[in-house]
Amino acid sequence: MIRILTDSACDILPAEAQQLGVTVIPLNVTLEDGTVLRDGIDMTPSEYYTHLAACRKLPTTSQPSPEQFERLYLDAAAAGDEVLGIFLSDALSGTGQCARLAADLANVDNVVFVNTENVCLGQSLLVRLAVQLRDAGKTITQIAADLEKAKQHLHLVAAVDDLKYLRKGGRLSAAAAVAGGMLGIKPILAVMEGKVALAGKARGLPGVYVALFKKIDEMGGIHPGYTPLLGYTVNHRELQPLLTYLQDNLHLDAPLVRQIGCVIGTHTGPGAFGIAFFDKELALE
C-alpha cells in the first residue's frame, strides 16, 4: 500500500484527511503567551483568526520534529507499505528537510519525497492529485514523476489585506512589502519558484477581482479536467465574485472551497483569499 504523507500547510483538516486516506503531520503555532497549537487540531481556523486579530505580537510557526516522521516511516516499513511525502516548499520551510532527515535516521528505503515548491491551496491540489493517481493504481514512482510534472503547471494567486504579516514572518522581503503597502492598494501575491512574491497591486476589492481574473489568464487559464481550489481566511463571501467568474464566465464546474488554516493564516493575515489551479498545458498519461 502507498501511504500519502503531508503537512498541515496544505490545510486539509483531519476529517477530510481520513476521507482521502492521507496522513497530515501538524506544524506548530506558538502564541505570544507561549502556548503551542497543533495546526488544524487544537483550534479551529475561525477561532484562531479571532485570536490573531487581538495579538500584540505575531505568533510564530515551526516545523514538526523528525521523530514524528520517523515513527510513521518505521510503522509503514513494518507493514510493508511505501510512503510518499508531499511537503510545502523547501524555500519556505524546513519541514521537507526534516522529513528527509527522519528517513535517514530511521534507515528506511520505503519513502519517496516530492518538494511541492508550493504551499497552502497549491500544495493541497498536489496532495489531492496524488490521491487520485494512487487510487487509479499507479506506482509510487509513477505518482512522484507525475507530481513533478504537474507542479510545473500549478499556480497559486491570492490577495491580502496587509503585507505586514508576511514581512514580520520573514516570508516576503521588506522592499516588496513596502512596494505593495501603499495606502488603499491591495497586494496580489503568487508562489513563484517556491517562494511568495508580489505579483501585482490593485485598488480596492473590485480592482482585486479584475487583477485575479487577469492573472489566471496570464498563468495559462484553468484546466477544465482538474478542479481548482479556492481558499479564504475569515470571510468566505469574498470568494463569491471568483465563484461567479469560474462558473458563469469560464463555464467550469463548481470548485473546491476551503478555509485557510492557522500556520498559513499567520503569515497572510486574516484578510486573505485566493485560488490554486492547474493550467491548460498540463497533460498526464
Secondary structure, DSSP 8 states (H G I E B T S, - for coil): -EEEEEEGGG---HHHHHHHTEEEE--EEE-TTS-EEETTTSS-HHHHHHHHHH-SS--EEE---HHHHHHHHHHHHHTT-EEEEEES-TTT-SHHHHHHHHHHHHT-S-EEEEE-S--THHHHHHHHHHHHHHHTT--HHHHHHHHHHHGGGEEEEEE-S-THHHHHTTSS-HHHHHHT--TTEEEEEEEETTEEEEEEEEEHHHHHHHHHHHHHHHTT-B-TTS--EEEESS-GGGGHHHHHIIIIIS-----EEEE--HHHHHHH-TT-EEEEEEBTT----
